Amino acid sequence: LRERRYKTRIYRGGDIEGALLRENCSRTTLRDIDEILHQDGYRRHSGGQQHEHEYGANVTTTALLDDQTTRVRRRGDIPGEFPPLIDINGCLSDEVMAKTLNLLIDAIKKMWTKLDLNLGETKRIRELLENCAACHEKPTPPPPPPRSCSYMSPCFPGADCRDTPAGPQCLRCPSGYQGDGRNCRRLPSCKDHPCFDGVECMDTATGFVCGSCPRGYTGNGQHCERINGCQPNPCFPQVACTPMTVPPFYRCGGCPLGYHGNGLNLPARGRVRPGQAVCDSCPEGMTGNVSEGRGIEYARTHRQYCYRIDPCSDNNGGCVENSDCYNSECNVGWAGDGQTCGIDSDSDGYPDEALNCQDQHCRADNCPKTPNSGQEDADGDGLGNACDDDADNDNVLNLSDNCPLIANSDQADSDHEGPDDIGDVCDNCPYVKNTNQHDTDGDGIGDACDDDIDNDGILNMNDNCPKVFNDDQMDFDHDGIGDVCDNCPRISNADQRDEDGDKVGDVCDNNSDRDKDGIQDDIDNCIDVPNPGQTDSDQDGLGDECDADIDNDRVPNENDNCLYVYNPDQLDVNGLQ
């Protein structure tokens, strides 16, 4: 067919079915030809003769019957470019069918591709029409809302605002700012570091507040100046005052020659010898001895004793003439003035409840169940220190308080070498660790930070007896150790070695001790009477144990009614011996 030539075999007799069987073709092949032949009224003939004839390429199939030819109709559902469905023998082969199906599938794919393109173009045209600005009428925008606190507010950001019929009204500026609500300016705050170095700063609604100035400074917290403890001068006249950075912010030098004390401007007690101790008079309503002597040892062994004045000794106590006056005392377990007594549960001399009398021992005991004869009350809350869990009322219990008798809620302990468990406000060396708080000269400055420990006017580094008062710096043996603290003042021994610990240096220790009291005979104030304490009340160089007149009042001990107190008149108003 078409470009090729195919041989055609014509049968004059018989039917199509028979011809197909002869050519080994399927019975259904070219069934439409048979139908055409029947429709056209051809009469089949059998036993016809077979002729061969060649047709050109444009001839599909021709059947010759009775010398007449009829053209078989072409399949209209097969495109012209499709290969013929019938082979040269007029049969429908599988190979031809497969090729035809493949071409059909390709044609369908091309149609789908064109269809997709058409759909895309249609969608694009629809979008253009829907989004066409000229195709729609522009909506009229709604009118803007009226000005309010929430819309175009004229107030400063964060300021209080109130809506009114006349419009928004601006009120208070935000915290940390100042103004009328419309115009606000920022106030200085702690971020600006307005306070003095080391001072706590706190922001408030109206600005900032500075805390107290650091220790050793005075001012309002914003401006602080160092305290000059020497203005006004607290020291005794002619005594040098040195400003300090720790409480009490000053330091007094040594007393002038002929005076003794801590250098403070205290009431004058008269001129005393260097190193001499003098006690004040007994308190009002009491009487007693006057203690005056030289050296710490003397002060320890010559305590001052004060006694209550016997009211019967003055005008018979107010009793009528020829009557007896008795100064009665309350029984054990009771307290009062002797005439009015109340129960004293702790037997400390103060009744559990106040009595209707004037004597100080008529006052109620501030610790009824705990003995405290001194009635100390550091915080003045009416509860004695002895039974007050927080004696200084600083909200820190005594057991944990590093200054239990001085209020210090911050519990500051600023010792540079680490805390010594003693708060700064009661530490005699706030910046130097000194747990023992030793203060040899009693000037309130601990030995650990005191440049002049014995307060003799000579700095420690130059003092040959740093802890013993010796402003004359006498050193007989020139060993660098002052005589008052030298264990061998007549023989040089800079090392002060004392093997047997008898307070006599080895170089001058002869171990001669007749009374076996541990004190060598050449320094023993009672050679034949043991007295290791070496007490000498009258400071006459003779120990009390072997002194016939201990108080040196020229009354022998056996006749002296005050053995240790100087009283040459032996006055005894009540006749007691």
BADREN-146666 format. One record per residue (C-alpha): residue in three letters; z, y, x. Coordinates in pm, whole numbers, plus 32768, in hexadecimal, padded with zeros to 4 digits. Layout:
# residues N
  code    pz    py    px
   ALA     Z     Y     X
...
***
This chain:
# residues 577
  code    pz    py    px
   LEU  8000  8000  8000
   ARG  7FBF  8169  806B
   GLU  7F8F  8161  81E3
   ARG  7F6A  7FE8  81F0
   ARG  7E7D  7EF2  814D
   TYR  7F04  7DC6  8099
   LYS  7E47  7C92  8026
   THR  7E3E  7C52  7EB0
   ARG  7E19  7B00  7E12
   ILE  7D90  7AF1  7CAE
   TYR  7DC6  79CF  7BC5
   ARG  7CDB  79AA  7A98
   GLY  7DA1  78AA  79E4
   GLY  7F0D  7875  79A7
   ASP  802B  796A  7970
   ILE  80F9  7A4D  7A4C
   GLU  8219  795B  7A5E
   GLY  8134  7853  7AE8
   ALA  80A1  7942  7BE9
   LEU  81FE  79A6  7C5B
   LEU  8262  783E  7C87
   ARG  812C  77FD  7D56
   GLU  817A  7924  7E38
   ASN  82EE  78C7  7E55
   CYS  835E  7A0B  7DAB
   SER  8488  7A44  7CC9
   ARG  8446  7A0D  7B5B
   THR  84C3  7B6C  7B03
   THR  83E2  7C1E  7BFC
   LEU  82DD  7CF9  7B58
   ARG  8356  7C98  7A02
   ASP  82DC  7DED  7988
   ILE  8175  7D8B  79E7
   ASP  8187  7C64  78FD
   GLU  8210  7D41  77EE
   ILE  80F0  7E35  781F
   LEU  7FF4  7D24  780D
   HIS  8082  7CAC  76C3
   GLN  8098  7E12  763C
   ASP  7F2B  7E57  7693
   GLY  7EB8  7D1D  75DD
   TYR  7E2D  7C66  7700
   ARG  7DF5  7AFB  76CA
   ARG  7E62  7A1A  77D9
   HIS  7D71  791A  7855
   SER  7DCC  77DF  7910
   GLY  7D07  7726  7A1A
   GLY  7C5F  785D  7A9A
   GLN  7BB9  787D  7BE5
   GLN  7C63  791B  7D0F
   HIS  7BBA  7A46  7DBA
   GLU  7C22  7B18  7EE0
   HIS  7BEE  7C8A  7EDF
   GLU  7C69  7DA0  7FBD
   TYR  7CEF  7EE4  7F2D
   GLY  7D29  8027  7FD3
   ALA  7E7E  80C1  802A
   ASN  7E98  8187  7EE4
   VAL  7E85  8049  7E0E
   THR  7FD6  7FBC  7DAE
   THR  7F7E  7E7F  7CE8
   THR  7E55  7E22  7C13
   ALA  7E29  7CFE  7B25
   LEU  7CC5  7C93  7AD2
   LEU  7C99  7BDB  7991
   ASP  7B45  7B9D  78F1
   ASP  7AA4  7C7A  79F4
   GLN  7B76  7DA0  797C
   THR  7C81  7E51  7A4D
   THR  7DC0  7F00  79E5
   ARG  7E9D  7FDC  7ACA
   VAL  800B  7F7F  7AC2
   ARG  80F0  80AF  7A75
   ARG  81C9  8139  7B8B
   ARG  8348  813A  7B7A
   GLY  83AD  82A0  7B1E
   ASP  8514  827E  7B99
   ILE  84A8  8242  7D03
   PRO  8447  837A  7DD1
   GLY  82FA  8386  7E74
   GLU  838E  8378  7FD3
   PHE  8446  8237  7F82
   PRO  83A7  80FB  8011
   PRO  8304  8012  7F19
   LEU  83EF  7F1C  7E7A
   ILE  82EF  7E06  7E82
   ASP  827A  7D5F  7FC0
   ILE  8112  7CF4  8002
   ASN  814C  7BC1  7F38
   GLY  81C8  7C8B  7E0D
   CYS  8331  7C22  7E4D
   LEU  846F  7CFF  7E52
   SER  8512  7CB9  7FA8
   ASP  8680  7CF6  800B
   GLU  8616  7DC2  8139
   VAL  854E  7EB0  8065
   MET  8667  7ECB  7F6A
   ALA  876A  7F20  8080
   LYS  8688  802F  810F
   THR  8656  80C1  7FB8
   LEU  87CF  80C9  7F71
   ASN  8813  8176  80C1
   LEU  8713  8280  8074
   LEU  87AC  82AD  7F1E
   ILE  890A  82D9  7FB6
   ASP  8886  83DF  80AC
   ALA  87E1  849B  7F91
   ILE  8925  8499  7EC7
   LYS  89E8  8521  7FF8
   LYS  88F2  863E  801C
   MET  891A  868C  7EAD
   TRP  8A99  8691  7ED1
   THR  8A7E  8777  7FFE
   LYS  89A5  886B  7F3E
   LEU  8A8F  884D  7E16
   ASP  8BBF  88A5  7EF2
   LEU  8B08  89D4  7F7A
   ASN  8AB5  8A43  7E19
   LEU  8C22  8A18  7DAE
   GLY  8C9D  8AE5  7EDA
   GLU  8BA6  8BFC  7E93
   THR  8C07  8BFD  7D24
   LYS  8D7A  8C11  7D7E
   ARG  8D3C  8D30  7E6F
   ILE  8C77  8DEF  7D66
   ARG  8D92  8DBB  7C6F
   GLU  8E95  8E41  7D6A
   LEU  8DC3  8F75  7DAF
   LEU  8DA7  8FBA  7C3E
   GLU  8F1C  8F89  7C02
   ASN  8F80  9069  7D29
   CYS  8E85  9173  7CF1
   ALA  8F41  92BE  7CE8
   ALA  8E25  936A  7C33
   CYS  8E28  925C  7B26
   HIS  8F8D  92A4  7AB4
   GLU  9040  93D6  7A36
   LYS  9157  945C  7B1A
   PRO  92B3  9445  7A74
   THR  937B  9584  7A55
   PRO  94B2  956F  7B3A
   PRO  9605  959A  7A8C
   PRO  96BC  96E1  7ACC
   PRO  97BC  96D5  7BEE
   PRO  9928  96A0  7B87
   PRO  9A0F  97CE  7B93
   ARG  9ACE  980E  7CD2
   SER  9C1B  9754  7CDD
   CYS  9D1B  96C2  7DCE
   SER  9C42  958B  7DE9
   TYR  9AEF  963B  7DF5
   MET  9AA1  974D  7EF2
   SER  9C13  97A1  7F15
   PRO  9C4F  98EE  7FC6
   CYS  9D9D  9871  804F
   PHE  9DE9  980B  81B4
   PRO  9DBA  9693  81E7
   GLY  9EFF  95E5  818F
   ALA  9F99  9717  80E7
   ASP  A030  96F4  7F8A
   CYS  9F3C  975D  7E75
   ARG  9F65  9793  7CFC
   ASP  9E4E  97B0  7BFB
   THR  9E70  98DA  7B0C
   PRO  9D8D  996E  79FE
   ALA  9D28  9A76  7AFC
   GLY  9CD3  9972  7C01
   PRO  9D85  98BC  7D19
   GLN  9EC5  995B  7D9C
   CYS  9F2B  9917  7F07
   LEU  A09C  98DD  7F45
   ARG  A15F  9864  8076
   CYS  A0B7  9817  81C2
   PRO  A0D6  96B1  8243
   SER  A1FE  964C  831A
   GLY  A1E9  96E3  8473
   TYR  A119  980C  83FB
   GLN  A16C  996A  8380
   GLY  A0A4  9A50  8298
   ASP  A047  9A98  812C
   GLY  9F9F  994A  80E6
   ARG  9E3F  99D2  8117
   ASN  9E6D  9A38  827F
   CYS  9F63  9965  8346
   ARG  9FB3  9966  84B5
   ARG  A059  984B  8572
   LEU  A1C4  987C  85D4
   PRO  A23B  9816  8730
   SER  A2A9  96A9  8731
   CYS  A344  95AE  881D
   LYS  A1E3  955E  8897
   ASP  A1E9  96B4  893D
   HIS  A322  9650  8A03
   PRO  A3E5  9789  899F
   CYS  A53C  9701  8A00
   PHE  A5E3  9706  8B52
   ASP  A59E  95D9  8C30
   GLY  A671  94B5  8BC2
   VAL  A6CC  954E  8A71
   GLU  A67C  9485  8938
   CYS  A57F  9526  884C
   MET  A559  94E3  86D5
   ASP  A43E  955F  85F4
   THR  A49C  95F7  84A2
   ALA  A3DF  968F  837D
   THR  A415  97EB  840D
   GLY  A3CF  979D  857A
   PHE  A4A5  96ED  867C
   VAL  A612  96D0  86D8
   CYS  A692  969E  883C
   GLY  A7C9  95D5  8887
   SER  A8E5  9633  896E
   CYS  A8AB  969C  8AD3
   PRO  A8D9  9591  8BDF
   ARG  AA28  9559  8C85
   GLY  AA71  9679  8D6E
   TYR  A99D  9773  8CA9
   THR  A9DE  9864  8B8C
   GLY  A8EF  9900  8A91
   ASN  A83E  98BC  8946
   GLY  A77D  9789  89BB
   GLN  A639  984A  89E0
   HIS  A6BF  9929  8AF3
   CYS  A7D0  9891  8BCC
   GLU  A880  991D  8CFB
   ARG  A958  9865  8DF4
   ILE  AACA  988F  8DB2
   ASN  AB84  9954  8EBA
   GLY  ACDE  98BE  8E9F
   CYS  AD64  99C3  8F8C
   GLN  AD23  9AE1  8E98
   PRO  AE2E  9B41  8E48
   ASN  AEE5  9AB2  8F72
   PRO  AFCD  999A  8EF9
   CYS  B06A  9965  904D
   PHE  B1AC  99F1  90DD
   PRO  B18C  9B44  9188
   GLN  B103  9B2D  92E9
   VAL  B082  99CB  92A0
   ALA  AF0C  9995  92CB
   CYS  AE4A  9922  9197
   THR  AD0E  9852  91BA
   PRO  AC1E  9824  908E
   MET  ABD9  96B7  903C
   THR  AAD2  9606  8F67
   VAL  ABCC  9518  8EC7
   PRO  ACFD  9560  8DED
   PRO  ADC7  9634  8E0B
   PHE  ACA3  96E2  8EC3
   TYR  AD7C  9779  8FD0
   ARG  AE56  970D  90F0
   CYS  AF7E  97C4  9180
   GLY  AFCA  97BD  92F1
   GLY  B11B  9782  9390
   CYS  B24A  9855  9338
   PRO  B2A8  9976  941C
   LEU  B3A1  9936  9531
   GLY  B4FB  9910  949E
   TYR  B47B  988F  934B
   HIS  B43C  9737  92CA
   GLY  B368  96C7  91A8
   ASN  B204  967D  9140
   GLY  B188  97E1  9172
   LEU  B179  983B  9000
   ASN  B1F1  9983  8F74
   LEU  B335  98F5  8EE6
   PRO  B47E  99B0  8EB2
   ALA  B51F  99EC  9001
   ARG  B643  990D  9058
   GLY  B6AA  99CB  918A
   ARG  B65D  9982  92EF
   VAL  B690  981A  9355
   ARG  B65E  9761  9495
   PRO  B50B  96B8  94CD
   GLY  B50D  955E  9433
   GLN  B640  95AB  9360
   ALA  B656  953A  91F2
   VAL  B70B  960D  90EE
   CYS  B740  95A9  8F80
   ASP  B758  96A7  8E64
   SER  B88F  96CB  8D95
   CYS  B8D4  95D1  8C81
   PRO  B83C  961A  8B2B
   GLU  B8ED  96EE  8A29
   GLY  BA11  9639  898C
   MET  BA45  955F  8ABD
   THR  BAF1  9581  8C0C
   GLY  BADC  94C5  8D52
   ASN  BAB4  94D0  8EC7
   VAL  B9BF  9597  8F97
   SER  B8E9  94BF  907A
   GLU  B868  9562  91B3
   GLY  B7FF  94B9  92F2
   ARG  B6EA  9472  93E8
   GLY  B5ED  935A  93E3
   ILE  B56E  9260  92E6
   GLU  B676  9163  933D
   TYR  B783  9260  92E9
   ALA  B6E1  92AE  919C
   ARG  B6D8  913B  9145
   THR  B845  9100  9197
   HIS  B8D2  9248  910E
   ARG  B865  9251  8FA8
   GLN  B8D9  9369  8ECA
   TYR  B9B2  92FD  8DA5
   CYS  B9E3  93D2  8C70
   TYR  BAE8  9396  8B61
   ARG  BB17  9421  8A09
   ILE  BC18  953A  89F4
   ASP  BD55  94CE  8948
   PRO  BD80  95B5  881A
   CYS  BEF9  9580  8825
   SER  BF0A  9623  897A
   ASP  BEB0  9776  88E4
   ASN  BFCB  980F  8812
   ASN  C049  96B9  87B0
   GLY  BF01  9676  8701
   GLY  BF56  9771  85F0
   CYS  C082  96A9  857C
   VAL  C1BA  9760  8506
   GLU  C2D2  97AD  85F6
   ASN  C3B6  968A  8655
   SER  C2B1  958E  85DC
   ASP  C1FA  948E  86AE
   CYS  C081  949A  86D4
   TYR  BFC7  9355  870A
   ASN  BE5D  9341  8774
   SER  BE0D  9207  86B7
   GLU  BCDC  9135  86F6
   CYS  BC1B  9055  860C
   ASN  BC55  8EE0  862A
   VAL  BB5A  8DF8  86CB
   GLY  BA2D  8DD1  85E6
   TRP  BA61  8F2A  8557
   ALA  B9EE  9083  85CD
   GLY  BA3A  91EF  857E
   ASP  BB1D  9309  85F1
   GLY  BC5B  923C  85DC
   GLN  BCC3  92CB  848F
   THR  BB8D  926A  83CE
   CYS  BAF9  911B  842A
   GLY  B9D4  904B  83B0
   ILE  B94B  8EF1  83F6
   ASP  B897  8ED5  8545
   SER  B7D8  8D8C  8531
   ASP  B74E  8D99  8695
   SER  B88C  8E30  8730
   ASP  B7CF  8F42  87E7
   GLY  B8BB  905B  8779
   TYR  B7EC  90D7  8650
   PRO  B82C  9075  84E6
   ASP  B720  8FCA  8419
   GLU  B728  90EE  8322
   ALA  B776  925F  8353
   LEU  B8E4  92C7  8328
   ASN  B977  9404  829A
   CYS  B9EC  9490  83E8
   GLN  B966  9573  84FA
   ASP  B97F  949B  8632
   GLN  B837  941D  86BD
   HIS  B8B7  92BB  868C
   CYS  B8C0  9300  8517
   ARG  B744  9300  850B
   ALA  B694  91D0  8480
   ASP  B61B  90D3  8582
   ASN  B4A0  90EA  85A5
   CYS  B49E  8F75  85FB
   PRO  B5BC  8EDF  852B
   LYS  B577  8D79  859A
   THR  B518  8DBE  8706
   PRO  B612  8E4F  8802
   ASN  B596  8F9F  8888
   SER  B6B6  9082  88E6
   GLY  B5C5  918F  895E
   GLN  B515  91A2  880A
   GLU  B3CB  91EB  88BB
   ASP  B2AB  923D  87CE
   ALA  B16D  9297  888C
   ASP  B094  92E9  875E
   GLY  B1AB  938B  8690
   ASP  B162  92B3  8561
   GLY  B2D0  925D  8525
   LEU  B2A0  90FB  85A7
   GLY  B335  90BD  86FE
   ASN  B25D  9044  881C
   ALA  B327  8F04  8833
   CYS  B2B1  8E8F  86DA
   ASP  B16B  8F52  86B1
   ASP  B037  8E75  86E1
   ASP  AF6F  8FB0  8732
   ALA  B069  9090  87E0
   ASP  AF71  91A9  8828
   ASN  AEBB  9193  86D7
   ASP  AD5F  9181  8773
   ASN  ACF3  9055  869E
   VAL  AD0D  8F6D  87CC
   LEU  AE2C  8E76  87BC
   ASN  AF25  8E82  88DB
   LEU  AEC7  8D24  8954
   SER  AD61  8D98  8991
   ASP  ADA5  8F08  89DB
   ASN  AD78  8F6D  8B48
   CYS  AE55  909C  8B03
   PRO  AF4A  9025  89F7
   LEU  B016  9169  89F1
   ILE  AEFA  9269  8A0B
   ALA  ADE6  927C  8906
   ASN  AC91  921A  8993
   SER  ABBA  9178  888C
   ASP  AA91  916A  897F
   GLN  AB5D  9097  8A76
   ALA  AAA2  913E  8B95
   ASP  AAED  909C  8CE7
   SER  AA10  9142  8DEC
   ASP  AA8C  90B1  8F35
   HIS  A962  909F  9020
   GLU  A9BF  8F48  90A9
   GLY  A9DB  8EB4  8F4C
   PRO  AAD9  8ED5  8E32
   ASP  AC48  8EB4  8E8F
   ASP  ACB0  8E88  8D1F
   ILE  AD59  8FDC  8D21
   GLY  ACAB  90E6  8C50
   ASP  AC3F  922C  8CEC
   VAL  AD32  92FD  8C1C
   CYS  AE60  9248  8CAD
   ASP  ADD3  91DA  8DFD
   ASN  AE61  929F  8F20
   CYS  AD1B  9252  8FD7
   PRO  AC0C  9251  8EC7
   TYR  AAF0  9211  8FBB
   VAL  ABA1  9131  90B9
   LYS  AC0E  8FD2  9060
   ASN  AD8C  8FBB  907A
   THR  AE2A  8EC3  8F8E
   ASN  AF8A  8EF9  901A
   GLN  AF7E  9074  8FDB
   HIS  B061  90B7  9106
   ASP  B0BB  9227  9125
   THR  B1AA  9254  9247
   ASP  B1E2  93CB  9222
   GLY  B1DF  93C7  90A4
   ASP  B0DC  94DD  908F
   GLY  B00B  942A  8F88
   ILE  AEFC  93CE  9083
   GLY  AEFC  9260  90EA
   ASP  AF1C  9200  9255
   ALA  ADC0  9168  924C
   CYS  AD20  92BF  921B
   ASP  AE30  93AB  929C
   ASP  ADD2  945B  93DF
   ASP  AF45  949B  941E
   ILE  B004  936F  939C
   ASP  B161  93EB  93F7
   ASN  B117  9557  939F
   ASP  B1A1  95DA  94E7
   GLY  B07C  96C7  9516
   ILE  AFD6  95EB  961B
   LEU  AE9D  9528  95BD
   ASN  AEB3  93AF  95D9
   MET  ADB7  939E  96F4
   ASN  AE97  947E  97C9
   ASP  AFEB  9409  9748
   ASN  B0B0  9320  982D
   CYS  B172  92A9  96FA
   PRO  B078  92BF  95D9
   LYS  B16A  9231  94D6
   VAL  B2AF  92CE  954C
   PHE  B2F4  9444  9536
   ASN  B30D  94D3  9697
   ASP  B276  9629  96B1
   ASP  B30A  964B  9813
   GLN  B240  9518  9887
   MET  B352  94BD  9983
   ASP  B2E9  939B  9A64
   PHE  B3EA  9368  9B79
   ASP  B339  9242  9C21
   HIS  B1DC  92D8  9BF9
   ASP  B14A  9194  9B6E
   GLY  B096  9242  9A51
   ILE  B197  91CA  9951
   GLY  B285  92D4  98CD
   ASP  B3F6  929A  9906
   VAL  B446  9283  9791
   CYS  B361  9155  9769
   ASP  B36F  90C1  98C8
   ASN  B425  8F71  98E1
   CYS  B472  8FC8  9A4A
   PRO  B489  9145  9A53
   ARG  B507  914D  9BBF
   ILE  B418  904C  9C55
   SER  B29F  9067  9C3A
   ASN  B208  8F52  9B62
   ALA  B0CA  8FC3  9AB8
   ASP  B091  8E66  9A29
   GLN  B1E7  8E6C  9974
   ARG  B203  8CF2  999E
   ASP  B335  8C5A  98F8
   GLU  B339  8ADE  9917
   ASP  B47E  8AA1  985A
   GLY  B43A  8BA6  974C
   ASP  B587  8C56  977A
   LYS  B4E2  8DAE  9780
   VAL  B52B  8DCE  98F3
   GLY  B402  8DBE  99DE
   ASP  B3F5  8C9E  9AD3
   VAL  B3FB  8D87  9C03
   CYS  B552  8E0A  9BA0
   ASP  B5DA  8CDE  9AE0
   ASN  B70B  8C4E  9B98
   ASN  B771  8B70  9A73
   SER  B8D5  8BF4  9A8E
   ASP  B961  8BE2  992D
   ARG  BAD8  8BAF  9920
   ASP  BAF5  8BB5  97A4
   LYS  B9C4  8AD8  9776
   ASP  B932  8BBD  9666
   GLY  B7D7  8BC3  9700
   ILE  B802  8D27  9783
   GLN  B812  8D4D  98FC
   ASP  B959  8DE0  9975
   ASP  B8C0  8F13  9A19
   ILE  B832  8F86  98C9
   ASP  B933  8EE7  97DD
   ASN  BA06  8FED  9727
   CYS  BB18  8EE7  96FB
   ILE  BB1C  8E13  9834
   ASP  BC3F  8D34  97CE
   VAL  BC08  8D2B  9654
   PRO  BAD3  8C7E  95C8
   ASN  BA02  8D78  9503
   PRO  B891  8D20  950F
   GLY  B846  8E3B  9416
   GLN  B8D5  8F3F  950A
   THR  B93F  901B  93E3
   ASP  B9D7  9165  9453
   SER  BA28  9239  931F
   ASP  BAA3  936C  93D7
   GLN  B99E  9352  94EC
   ASP  BAA8  936A  95F8
   GLY  BA16  9250  96C9
   LEU  BB26  915E  965B
   GLY  BAC8  9057  955B
   ASP  BB84  904B  9412
   GLU  BC07  8EEE  9462
   CYS  BCD0  8F77  9587
   ASP  BCFD  90E2  951D
   ALA  BE5F  913B  94B0
   ASP  BDDB  9268  93EE
   ILE  BC92  9203  935B
   ASP  BC43  934D  92AC
   ASN  BCD3  9421  93C6
   ASP  BDAC  94F0  92D7
   ARG  BED8  94C2  93BE
   VAL  BF84  93E1  92C2
   PRO  BFB2  927D  9347
   ASN  BEFE  9174  9282
   GLU  C03F  90D4  9209
   ASN  C0AF  921F  916D
   ASP  BF5A  92A6  90FE
   ASN  BF22  92A0  8F85
   CYS  BDAA  92C5  8FC4
   LEU  BD69  91E7  90ED
   TYR  BBF7  9236  9113
   VAL  BBF3  9399  9086
   TYR  BC68  94C8  9147
   ASN  BD92  955B  9085
   PRO  BEA0  95E2  916C
   ASP  BF60  9674  9040
   GLN  BF7B  951A  8F9E
   LEU  BF70  95C4  8E49
   ASP  BFBE  94D1  8D2B
   VAL  BFDC  9584  8BDB
   ASN  C027  944F  8B0C
   GLY  C10E  93AD  8C05
   LEU  C039  9276  8C35
   GLN  C053  91D5  8D8A
***
